[in-house]
C-alpha cells in the first residue's frame, strides 16, 4: 500500500491542473443530487472518469450485503488523501479538488461525511429511519385529530 500511495502521489503532482480550473471537472451525483464536483485528473484518469468510478463504487458500498458495512475512512498521502471503505478505494482527493487553503486530507474528510449521509439515505437502514419518521408523523396527526374531536365533544373514533 505505501508504494501505491507514493505512486498515486507522484501522479497527482504531475497530472493535477491548476486549482479551480474548470477545464477538467465532473460532478459526483447520487439519486439526482450533486454531492460535490471533482476537479482535475489523476494520471490518465480525467475528473469525469474519477467521478464515474466513485459513483460505481458507491453503488457497491451502499448495497454491501455483509452484516456490517465498513466505515469510510481517510488515508493521508503526500499530495493527496484517499477515501476507503474496508479495503476498497473509493476516491483519491487531490489538491485540485480542495478549495484554496484546504488540505486534501481535510477535503477528503468533508467528502467522506457527505458520502456517508448520501449512502445512509439510500440504504435500507436509512429508508427504515425515514419510514419510522413518516409513521411517527402519521401517528401524531391521528392523535391530534382524536384530541380535536374530543375537544369538540364528538366521539374520537368514528
Order of alpha helices (4+ residues) and beta strands (2+ residues): alpha-beta-beta-alpha-beta-beta-beta-alpha-alpha
